[in-house]
Each structure stands twice: as C-alpha cells, then as structure tokens.
Amino acid sequence: MILDNKQAKNDFSFLDQSKGEAIKKYGFGLIIDEMAKAGLQFGHRTSNCHPKMKPYFQGVRNGISLINLEKTAEKFEEALKYIENLISEGKILLLIGTKVQVKDLVKSTAQECKLFYVENRWLGGTFTNFEVIKKRLAFLKELEAKKESGELEKYTKKEQAKINKKIRDLETKFGGIKEMTKIPDAVFIVDIKKEHLALKEARAKGIKVIAVCDANSDPTLIDYPIPANDDAVSSIKYILDKVKTVILNKKININPSKSA
C-alpha cells in the first residue's frame, strides 16, 4: 500500500501517546514516532494481507491493516544486531531491491557501505548456478580491461560500438556484483513478493535472509523479518538509513584508520 509522505507524517492517531509509545526508544536509535513519520506502519487492504502477518498487526484503518511499530522495532533491532555481527566477522551481505521507487536508494546505500547489490532485474541462477555467473563477470571485467587499455582502438568503429554496448548491457545486469567471488553469507531484501526468485534461491543455498515484510508477505520464510511498509520510499529510506549507519559505524570500529 503506497501512501504519500504527508499521510505518513500526519496520521499518528493509532499511537496511544498517553502510554508513551510515541517516544519509546529501542537499540540502534530506533524511535517509534520516527518510524510512524516515515510510514512504516501502513500495510495493505485486509483482503490482501497474509495470515501469517497477523501477529504483527495492531489494527485496521479504512480497510488498511496497521502494523504494530513496537513489534517492528523489536524485529528490526534483532536484524540490525545480526547485520552488525555479520560485518564484524567480515562476511558478505548483498542488498536486493529492484522496484522502481527504491532501486536507486538500494544502489546508493550499497555503494556507500561498499556492499554488493542487485537493483535491476534478478537473474535466475545468480546463487544456484553461480559458477556460470562468475564466467559472465569475468567476461565483463575482461572487456572493461580491454577498453581501459585502449585495445579496442584496433577494432572498427562499428565493432567498438558493439563491444561498448555489450559492456553497458553486462554492467546493467551485473554491475552491483561484479567483484563478488562467491555467493553471499546473507541477503537484505526490500520486498520479498517482488524478489521471490531471489528469496527462493537464497533459501535453496542456505543463505541467511533479512527482509522488509509488508502485510502481504509471509514472514516465516525470513530469518530476520522486519514487519514494515515496503512500498513507500520514506519507509524504505528510514530502514536503509539505519542499516547504513550500523554498517558504517561497525566498519569504522574495525578499521579506525580508514575513517579519516
């Protein structure tokens, strides 16, 4: 369910502020009212909700399910602790998000954190047939090296144009995982309904899954589910900003000399 920022910022009536829920804090700087302003609480129409998400619901507003942000904070805290440990151990985390409204955010977050990412179409076999994918990555790097060295100049302009187009196409498909030499230890998925193929491959290969689970998702498929709105940009930005902060802080602690 996509709601604009104005709706997300102004609808706080589901919070009982007399009990202090709106200012309660959790680990990693998670604050309920900030999550509400970002619109994490808005789910889907009740007819589209997944029955296994019911434990995370707080109620219904105008036919739209409302996610309990206290439970969101609890599960998000667990996910962030796992991510923190993952980075501490030097393990690989891959970000996946191909929806139009979030793909640029996924890419920029991954690049800032120096993570691998997939922001365009998921390619079948990326995990389950990684040896074939590795050959395509090697081919891309070979073409880029030839271009960088000036070797392409020996070809005709037509041939150069064809090779450059091939490089662009491969970069679009594989740019975010170009330097990935093995399948990741964990993936962070923005929308498991949209990225169902990536989720299926991750589960098949025993890769840990952290994911934003909207009201229409099955959270039992996820190792570290984050019950929240996965459609609104403001919601995903809030979540990815927290993930980014945890990763960058942990990397600075591991390599303080690189923070200068």
C-alpha positions, 0 to 999 in steps of 0.5 A: 500500500503506497501512501504519500509522505504527508499521510505518513507524517500526519496520521499518528492517531493509532499511537496511544501517546498517553502510554508513551509509545510515541517516544519509546526508544529501542537499540540502534536509535530506533524511535517509534514516532520516527518510524510512524513519520516515515510510514512504516506502519501502513500495510495493505487492504485486509483482503490482501494481507497474509495470515501469517502477518497477523501477529504483527498487526495492531489494527485496521484503518479504512480497510488498511491493516496497521502494523504494530511499530513496537513489534517492528522495532523489536524485529528490526533491532534483532536484524540490525544486531545480526547485520552488525555481527555479520560485518564484524566477522567480515562476511558478505551481505548483498542488498536486493531491491529492484522496484522502481521507487527504491532501486536507486536508494538500494544502489546508493546505500550499497555503494556507500557501505561498499556492499554488493547489490542487485537493483535491476532485474534478478537473474535466475541462477545468480546463487544456484548456478553461480559458477556460470555467473562468475564466467559472465563477470569475468567476461565483463571485467575482461572487456572493461580491461580491454577498453581501459587499455585502449585495445579496442582502438584496433577494432572498427568503429562499428565493432567498438560500438558493439563491444561498448554496448555489450559492456553497458548491457553486462554492467546493467545486469551485473554491475552491483556484483561484479567483484563478488567471488562467491555467493553471499553469507546473507541477503537484505531484501526490500520486498520479498513478493517482488524478489521471490526468485531471489528469496527462493534461491537464497533459501535453496543455498542456505543463505541467511535472509533479512527482509522488509515484510509488508502485510502481504508477505509471509514472514516465516520464510525470513530469518530476520523479518522486519514487519514494515511498509515496503512500498513507500520510499520514506519507509524504505529510506528510514530502514536503509538509513539505519542499516547504513549507519550500523554498517558504517559505524561497525566498519569504522570500529574495525578499521579506525584508520580508514575513517579519516 
